[in-house]
Amino acid sequence: MKYLCTYCNVFAYDDEKGDLNAILEPDTTFDNISDTWMPSVWNAQNIPQTDK
């Protein structure tokens, strides 16, 4: 199954392929990904900043 990033609307996570750049092996389901995971195509300048 594929999941589209709701922030950038560009990156799609595919369970079957995983995200090898982020060390997510193929067949890693979206439910088994850490809440802190970010798509590997993002870099520091793309990460949204939040005020605390």
Secondary structure as UniProt FT lines:
FT   STRAND          2..4
FT   TURN            6..8
FT   STRAND          12..14
FT   TURN            15..17
FT   HELIX           20..22
FT   TURN            26..27
FT   HELIX           30..32
FT   TURN            35..36
FT   TURN            40..41
FT   HELIX           44..46
//
